[in-house]
Amino acid sequence: MNYSECIEQARGKVGSYCKACPECNGKACKNQMPGPGAKGIGDTAIRNYDKWKEIRVQMDTLVENRPIDTSLSLFGKDFKYPFFAGPVGAVNLHYGDSLNDITYNDILVSSCAEFGIAAFTGDGTDSNVMVAATKAIKKAGGFGIPTVKPWNIETIREKMALVKDAGAFAVAMDIDAAGLPFLKNLTPPAGSKSVEELHAIAEAAGVPFIVKGIMTVKGALKAKEAGASAIVVSNHGGRVLDQCPATAEVLEEIALAVDGSIKILVDGGIRSGTDVFKALALGADAAIIARPFVTAVYGGGREGVESYIQKIGGELADTMAMCGVSSLSEITRDCVRI
Ligand SMILES: Cc1cc2nc3c(=O)[nH]c(=O)nc-3n(C[C@H](O)[C@H](O)[C@H](O)COP(=O)(O)O)c2cc1C
């Protein structure tokens, strides 16, 4: 199965909001929430996608012909490619009930681990979601990253115990989730955290702690001060605050400010191996792709995930070869122009 066949098969299974478009660019679903769209007028997800396309790659084939090595080491683990599957929670609400968070994460986590990358899992208002996600990660030998919502500290400690039991090699928190319409006025509450509060959470994590949802230099430096091992430059795919800049617009300034002191991941509209290459050239250590993995799982299950990883990985290797680099460390700022 190739990824186009997978998309074909996903139509009819992903519910009425997602159109399983050949290119997942935020246009057809726009501001459809519930659904895979974005908040407000819905153009932040579209902007995320569009801004990667304004960055162009610099071709250079006057180099020695060397084997291409796309492998990444992060937090003591080795990965075949520098991209991860992103966390998507409440899949039955947003994509229809042919799958739920339990069946979705089971397929996603195990297939990603089998084909050389790792998946982030989401968290939800239903506490069973985190229980099932961490079970799936435990089954995959800890090869997955649970993403905990910014609940109150008592709830976070309970979730961190699940993370520990799963043997997950890292844990994330989508610190921007307070903006989600579904998380408003909940008990326990979920919301913004001070640096001190985040520090306590990072300590409770016990494994490398990744803060997801950073869009400014100021935010990146606060996450670092709180003890984060990594940040994800992310606007949650436009789902938490309308009129954010695109992640491609802020990545470079954040990477320059952080200057290698913590790891940087980035998501939002990354849809090809060439986009992954651009993200690394602007200073990211790795990229995250979220929505297209949903289509891959709904359309083709394990085979769908395999075909999508191969597609993105193959495009990355081809771009590297055509831009004259043979390893990730050689992907530098001069490999792209804006
Ligand atoms: C339906 C849906 C549910 C999501 N659920 C979560 C979640 O539970 N936790 C999280 O950190 N991010 C969540 N996200 C955000 C994604 O992980 C990612 O940051 C965003 O979609 C941008 O990446 P993309 O453009 O590749 O989809 C969700 C996104 C969508 C579309």
The ligand as a Tripos MOL2 file, in Angstrom:
@<TRIPOS>MOLECULE
LIG
   31    33     1     0     0
SMALL
NO_CHARGES

@<TRIPOS>ATOM
      1 C1         -7.7370   16.4620   16.2140 C.3       1 LIG1
      2 C2         -6.4590   16.8790   16.8600 C.ar      1 LIG1
      3 C3         -6.2000   16.4980   18.1720 C.ar      1 LIG1
      4 C4         -4.9980   16.8610   18.7910 C.ar      1 LIG1
      5 N1         -4.7390   16.4350   20.0600 N.ar      1 LIG1
      6 C5         -3.5760   16.7760   20.6660 C.ar      1 LIG1
      7 C6         -3.2600   16.3170   21.9800 C.ar      1 LIG1
      8 O1         -4.0160   15.5760   22.6120 O.2       1 LIG1
      9 N2         -2.0860   16.7290   22.5320 N.ar      1 LIG1
     10 C7         -1.2160   17.5420   21.8640 C.ar      1 LIG1
     11 O2         -0.1740   17.8850   22.3960 O.2       1 LIG1
     12 N3         -1.4820   17.9740   20.6110 N.ar      1 LIG1
     13 C8         -2.6180   17.6130   19.9940 C.ar      1 LIG1
     14 N4         -2.8910   18.0520   18.7200 N.ar      1 LIG1
     15 C9         -1.9210   18.9360   18.0420 C.3       1 LIG1
     16 C10        -0.9130   18.1630   17.2220 C.3       1 LIG1
     17 O3         -0.1050   17.3230   18.0070 O.3       1 LIG1
     18 C11         0.0240   19.1060   16.4250 C.3       1 LIG1
     19 O4          0.6590   19.9770   17.3340 O.3       1 LIG1
     20 C12        -0.7290   19.9510   15.3940 C.3       1 LIG1
     21 O5         -1.7730   19.2300   14.7910 O.3       1 LIG1
     22 C13         0.2130   20.4990   14.3170 C.3       1 LIG1
     23 O6          0.7960   19.4810   13.5620 O.3       1 LIG1
     24 P1          0.2200   19.0480   12.1100 P.3       1 LIG1
     25 O7          0.0420   20.2990   11.3120 O.co2     1 LIG1
     26 O8          1.2650   18.1320   11.5510 O.co2     1 LIG1
     27 O9         -1.0890   18.3730   12.3440 O.co2     1 LIG1
     28 C14        -4.0640   17.6560   18.0790 C.ar      1 LIG1
     29 C15        -4.3360   18.0240   16.7550 C.ar      1 LIG1
     30 C16        -5.4970   17.6390   16.1390 C.ar      1 LIG1
     31 C17        -5.7500   18.0330   14.7110 C.3       1 LIG1
@<TRIPOS>BOND
     1     1     2 1
     2     2     3 ar
     3     2    30 ar
     4     3     4 ar
     5     4     5 ar
     6     4    28 ar
     7     5     6 ar
     8     6     7 ar
     9     6    13 1
    10     7     8 2
    11     7     9 ar
    12     9    10 ar
    13    10    11 2
    14    10    12 ar
    15    12    13 ar
    16    13    14 ar
    17    14    15 1
    18    14    28 ar
    19    15    16 1
    20    16    17 1
    21    16    18 1
    22    18    19 1
    23    18    20 1
    24    20    21 1
    25    20    22 1
    26    22    23 1
    27    23    24 1
    28    24    25 2
    29    24    26 1
    30    24    27 1
    31    28    29 ar
    32    29    30 ar
    33    30    31 1
@<TRIPOS>SUBSTRUCTURE
     1 LIG1         1 GROUP 0 **** ****
